Amino acid sequence: MIPFSKLLLLVFSVFACGGLVLIFKWKNEKLLKLLLAYSGAFILALCLFHLLPDVYEGLHNPTQTGWLIIAGFLLQLLLDYISGGIEHGHMHTDNHSHHHGHSHDHSHEHKHPVMQRFPWMLMLGLCTHAFIEGIPLLFNQSGGDLYTAIIFHNIPISITLMTLFIIAGKSVTNSLTALIIFALMTPLGALAAYYIFPEGGASADHFGLMALAFVIGIFLHISTTILFESDQNHRFNLIKLLTILLGILSVLILD
């Protein structure tokens, strides 16, 4: 079980990273893609080497565990539709110029699809995702590993979120409100689950493992989506490959 003080660090890490983007108007999409690739590889390796073995060993029911993982995977598919895929870095901010053989060009900026409608739809999907991730944090021996995965996952998400709000021309007030809401969601998920089982015990541990299996399904969807998405022109960049290997090695070093 992680201490409650670490929940405050979760809030701070999101707010600090997103706040820096908002202050400096940072829009480096290439660097963000590398950061996402690192976090995706880190989360996938952490699931395979730590979280999955702990869940299968703790639940003693491989079939139930498999269904919970699949359920989390499928829920993330739905949340992707609501949020537009911000959990794995979808921004759609590229500018494309089209030449038509006459004296001027036509430039089209493809903004994030959800930002073209109402940004709180993006927040609904993103916050549901973050809230669910927090549910198993305070319940079982894998809490430390899950905490590490969420930290590595939420930092690039907070950067992506603020980048989207900057590109969409949202006000500083709206941007900070969105960042604060997102930063609070994972700790609120942990606290909500804790108040259901304040005394702990075997029932709480079992519930925590089931919730963790569900979150693993979410992580598997996000990490594989990040890693298998092609770069521009469908070329797999050598730097991205090295970044992915670094993410995997980072998990091995933690052992």
Secondary structure as GFF3:
##gff-version 3
##sequence-region A 1 255
A	DSSP	alpha_helix	5	24	.	.	.	ID=ss1
A	DSSP	alpha_helix	29	46	.	.	.	ID=ss2
A	DSSP	pi_helix	47	51	.	.	.	ID=ss3
A	DSSP	alpha_helix	52	59	.	.	.	ID=ss4
A	DSSP	alpha_helix	62	83	.	.	.	ID=ss5
A	DSSP	three_ten_helix	86	88	.	.	.	ID=ss6
A	DSSP	beta_strand	95	99	.	.	.	ID=ss7
A	DSSP	beta_strand	105	109	.	.	.	ID=ss8
A	DSSP	alpha_helix	119	134	.	.	.	ID=ss9
A	DSSP	alpha_helix	143	167	.	.	.	ID=ss10
A	DSSP	alpha_helix	172	196	.	.	.	ID=ss11
A	DSSP	alpha_helix	202	228	.	.	.	ID=ss12
A	DSSP	three_ten_helix	232	234	.	.	.	ID=ss13
A	DSSP	alpha_helix	238	254	.	.	.	ID=ss14
###
